[in-house]
Amino acid sequence: MQITKIAIATVLFVLLGAVVVYFEVSDSDYGVVHNENVELGKAAYKDGRYEEAFRRFETAGKRGEVEGQYRLALMHEQGKGVKRDDVQAVRWFRMAAKQGYALAQYQLATHMEHGRGVQAEPKEIATWYQLAANKGVPAAMFRVATLYAEGRGVEQSDKHALEWVLKAEKKGVVEAEAYRQQLISRIKNKAKTGDAKAQFMLAMMYHDASGVAFNARKSLTWLKKAADSSHVGAQFELGRIRALGAGAAPDDQKAFHWFLQASQGEHVKSISALGVMYALGRGTKKNLDQAEYWMHKAADQGDVRSQYNLGILYAEVLKGEKNDNQNDKEALKWLMKAAETGFSQAQNNLAVMYATGRSGTASNMKKTLYWLQKAAANSDKARLNLGLIYARGIGVAVNDDEAARWLFKAEASGNARAQAVLGLFYDLGRGVGRSESEAAKWYHRAEQLGDADATYNLAVLYHNGQGLERNLIQASRLFQKLVNRGDAAAQNILGSMYAEGRGVDFNPALGAKLYRDAASQGNVMAQFNLGNVYRRGDGVDQNDKKAVAWYKKAAEKNYAPAENALGYMYAEGRGVDKDKKAAKRWFEAAYTHGLSAANQNLSKLRSNASGYTLMSTQIENKVHATILTEMPFDLNRWLEIDRIPSLGL
């Protein structure tokens, strides 16, 4: 009852204040184009020369000039310069309203609502109010709020009523504040009586601070009540909150529970989320068959994220588990569906499928570039991929300037790999001026985002004193970050630093351990270094047999220092039977693979001289630039795509 009274009072306020609204609102706010007759008419009106004003507005109105039509309608409504005539007023209001003039749309709606010069259905009245409200007329915003609250001409919606009354209040409509309070009171009363829709709305009001103060506890309380009453929106929201840990402690099991509940009510976003939860094993046991089922269910209903996730499921998650050709065919189909809607992540993944020949034919760089260009509007990964394609000349001519342009665009979105590659561009002088200090800056940025190659390269610059002041302590800290991630090259170089006490406390035992960790991963330098450690007994019990075993592992990969060391072990009979032929064979191999000292050792072997030359600790103290130098370029390794489905909540 109280809301109705406020609505009636507001309508009277609007009718009585129509002229005030007209004259005080800036025409520029509503896209008015001024003209001579209108300006002369306004001047005449201001001076009280109403008949002249009427003639001027009539001339402009008959020419189709929207402001002239609107002002002419007001003259008819007010009976100034012409006999008062609501029918004629409505006629001219309608003409201006149809041209999109917001104030005319509002005045037409008020005349219709009160039967002044026209009779209209509630739906038409609501339509004109809505058009004016959409263009920012404050009184229209307030009127739309009341229509939604009462369900007149529109479907009753407390939610929309609240949205519009808040907009009206922000615009300064005095009555809006009291109306908002009454509306909120009504919503609260409905919620207390068990109305699930009102409970959900109240929960979201507290969550969004919409009309009420933010209160996470009250929001969760009302969400739970609504969810327990089978409100699927509330169930989904609880699942979202638990999955993201937004406003409550993260709990995948509870998230899964609520998504499952909402899915039974055919809530598409919950169905989509359920598929991802099964795919990732979050809150439930990983089950790819169930993931496929739920993703299909949502994708078939047109859910774009599910179409994208289904594409990833077939292309990446199920890769190797079923027929890969069929998987790629399905992936292509679903990624295409999502890509065609403008979903940038799908466009990027689709482009890479074309690039890597997973589209059923050989690599198709024309389609790759087409989809990457589309995706690049919103995807930093697509921008990076374009940069790499131009840097490496994949399907296009090598163009470092174009590559740098895309890399800068990608890094602006926080893409770590783009920043790392820009570091290499400055290091190598490609597409930008060569500058070790700039390289260090970009490596640092990428390192902060966790890029492994950038971390290694920055550590190398600190280690060597390139582009910044040499700092072995800082280098060791950066190498340690990579060691913690199992990086073999970092294990080897940090092992050498502990073995020699450079930038860290001297600790040959820890050095040997790090060599062993790297050697176990196949790092040839570490295998050679570990051989040296066992040969000399540095930080380990001296053991020639173990030295030979590690030298052999590196020598089998044609690593010249290890081949040379094996030649020495056979020549001296250390860890193996003395064998001059075997020594000769290994020295020759080392020389063939580029170690000049091995040739000197061959001469000493022939003359039975002593004092063989062996190589000391070997480390990789050059920046990692594989992404720009690898031949052939491994598209699957370097082009960035999404490899696991995402909730997108």
VEXKE-378295 format. One record per residue (C-alpha): x, y, z. Coordinates in steps of 0.25 Angstrom, whole numbers, plus 5000, padded with zeros to 4 digits. Layout:
N
XYZ...
# end
This chain:
649
500050005000501150095004501950074991500650104983500450234990501850274987501750234973500450324972501150444978502250424969501350424957500750554961502150614964502550584950501250634943501350764951502850784948502850744934503150884929504250894940504850764935504750824920505450954923506450914933507050794926508150824917507750784903509150734900508950624910507950564900508650584887507850714882508350774869508050924870507451004859507051144856505551134857505651064870506651164876505751284872504551204878505251184891505651334892504151374888503651284899504551334909504051474906502651434907502351444892501651314892500951324878502351354872502951244879501851144875502051184860503551164861503351024868502250984858503151024846504350944852503350824855502750814842504150804836504350684844505350754854505150674867505350784877504350874870503350754871503650734885503450884889502250894880501650784888501850864901501250984895499950904892500050844906500150974913499251054904500251164902500151224888499051124884497851064890498150954900498050824893498550694899498250614886499150704878500150704889500250554889500250554874501550644874502150564886502050434878502750494866503850544875503850414883503950324870505250404866505850364880505650494888505750444902504850554908503750534898503750384901503550424916502450524913501750434904501750314914501250414925500050454916499750314912499750274927498750374931497950374918498250514914497950524899498150374897497850234902498950124903499149994908500049974920501149904912501250024902501350124914502450044920503250034907503250184906503650204920504750104918505350164906505450304913506050234925507050164917507450304912507650354926506350434929506350434944504750434946504650324936505650244943504850254956503550224948504150094942504450054957503050074961502549994949503449874952503049874967501549874963501649784951500949894942501249874927502449784931502649654938502749684953504249694958504749744971506149724965505849824954505049914962506249924972507249944960506450064955506150134968507550134971507950194958506850294960507350324974508750344969508150444959507550524970506050484970505650524984504550424985505450304981506150294995504850265002504350174991505650094992505450075007504050025005504449934994505549875002504649855014503649785005504749695000505249665014503849625018503649535007505049465010504649445024503349375020504149275012504049334998505349274992505349374981505349494991506449414999507349404988507149554984507449594998508649514998509149574986508849714991509649695003510749634994510749744984510449864994509249884986508249974994508849925007510149925013511149805009511049695019511749555015511149485027509649525024509949495009510349355012509249335022508149375012508849295000508749165009507349185012506949204997507849094993507149005003505849044997506348994983506649124977507649084966508249224965508649224980509149084979510049124967510549244975510849164987511649074978512349184972512749244985513249114990514049084978514749224977514849244992514149384990513449425003513649285009514649185011514949104999514348964999514348884986513448774992512348874996512548944982512248814975511048784984510448914981510748914966510148774966508848824973508748934963508948844951507748764955506948884953507548904939508449024943509349034931510549104937510548994948510448884938511648944931512448964945512048814948512748774936514048844939514048794954513948654948515048684938516048734949515648644960515248764969514248724980514048584974514848474968515348514954514448444944514648484929513448414925512548494934513348624930513048594915511548564919511348694927512148784917511348724905510048754913510348904914511048914901509848864894508948974900509949074894510749104907512049164900513049134911512548984911512848984896514149034899514448944910513948824902514948864891516048864901515648734907515748664894516948734889517848734902517248654913516748524906518048534897518648394896517448324904516548304892516648314876517448444875516948474861515548464866515848544878516448654869515248654860514348674872515248774878515248854865513748854864513448904878514649004878514049054865512649074871513249154882514149234873513049274864512349344876513649434878514149354890515649394889516249274897515549174887516049254875517449244880517349094883516749074870517849154863518949064869518248944864518248994850519749034852520148894857519448814847518348764856517248804847517248684839518148734829519548794829519848924836518949034831519649164834518549244827517549204836518449214848518749354845517249384843516849334856518049384864517749524858516249504863516749454877517849564879516749664882516549604896517649494897519049524902519349374898518949404884519749534883520949454888520749344878520749454867522049504872522649374872522149334858522749464852524049454860524249314855523649334841522549224842521749234830522149374828523449454826524349474838523949614843524549654856523849794856522549724855522949624865523349724875522049804873521149684876522149644888521949784894520449764893520449634900521349684911520449794914519449694918520449634927520849514919522149464925522749394913522549514904523349594914524449484914524549484899524649634899525749624909526449534898526149634887526849734895527949634898528149594883527749734877526549674870525449774866525949874877527249934880528249844887528349874902528749774913528149874923526849874916526949724915527149714930525949794932525049704924525549584930525349634943523849664940523649524934524349464946523449534956522249464948522949324950523549304936524649204937525549244925525449394929525849354944527049274938527449384929527449484940528249394949529249384938529349534936529549554951530549434950531349494939531149644942530449674929529549794928529549804943530549804954531149664957530449604969530649454972529849454984528649504976528949404965528949284975527649324980527049324966527649194963527149134976525749174971525949094959526548974967525348974975524548944962525548834958526248914947527448834943528248944938528049024950528448904959529748894951530149034952529749054967530448924969531748984964531549114973531449024985532648944981533449064979532849154990532349264980531249344985530849244995531649175007532649065002531948935003532448824993531548724998530348804995531048834981531148684979529648664982529248774973530148714962529448574964528048634963528348704950529148584945527948494948527148574939528148554928528848684928530148654921530948764928530548714942530848574938532248614934532348704947531948584956532948494949534048604953533448604967533648454969534948454962535548554972534648524984534048664986532948654996532748504993533648384996534648374984534148264975534748244961533748144956532648244959533448344952533548264940532048224940531648374940532648414929532148304920530648354922531148494917532148434906530948354900530348484897531648524889532048624900533448654897533948684912533448554916533948474905535348534908535248494922534848354919536148354910536948394922536248284931536648174921538048234919538248224934537448104937536548184947535248114950535448024938536547934932537648014926537348014911538148094902537248064890536048104897536748234902537148264888535748244883535148344893536248444891535948444876534448454879534648574888535548644877534548614867533448684875534248804876535248794888536648834884537248784897536848644893537848654882538948684891538548574900538648474888540048524886540448494901539748354899540648324888541848364895541448304908541648444914540848484927540148614930538848594922537948714921536548704927535448804927534948864940533548894944532548924932531449014934530349074925530649224927529949274915528449324914527449224910527049264896526449134891525149194887525749284877526849184872526249044873526248984859525248934855524349024863523448934872522149004871521448904881522548944891522549094890521149144885520349174897518949104898517949074910518248924913517248904924515748934925515349064933514149094942514149234937513249274949
# end
